[in-house]
Amino acid sequence: TAAEAGAAATKPLRATKGRASYLGERSIGHLDPGAVSTSLILRAAARAAGEAGAA
């Protein structure tokens, strides 16, 4: 999905906000946890909406 692709696109970025910003350059190569959790929430919401529409 687009949300998952967006979350994956955060891997090469250096964190500048939140707790991860304290890691500086060491944050590069890690997925942004907010982006990953948001993609999971959106996937669950889409699945629930699909199930509700099928009923």
QUIRA-V737495 format. One record per backbone hydrogen bond with DSSP energy under -0.5 kcal/mol. CO is the residue of the C=O (numbers start at 1). NH is the residue of the N-H. E is the energy in kcal/mol with one decimal. If there is no record, write none. Layout:
# QUIRA-V737495
co	nh	e
CO	NH	E
CO	NH	E
This chain:
# QUIRA-V737495
co	nh	e
1	5	-2.2
2	6	-2.5
3	7	-2.3
4	8	-2.3
5	9	-1.6
7	10	-1.4
7	32	-0.5
8	11	-1.4
10	13	-1.4
11	29	-3.2
13	15	-0.5
18	21	-1.3
19	22	-1.6
20	23	-1.6
20	24	-0.5
21	24	-0.9
23	26	-2.0
24	27	-1.8
25	28	-1.4
27	30	-1.5
32	36	-2.2
33	37	-2.6
34	38	-2.1
35	39	-2.0
36	40	-1.9
37	41	-2.3
38	42	-2.7
39	43	-2.2
40	44	-2.3
41	45	-2.5
42	46	-2.5
43	47	-2.3
44	48	-2.5
45	49	-2.5
46	50	-2.2
47	51	-2.2
48	52	-2.3
49	53	-2.1
50	54	-1.2
51	55	-0.7
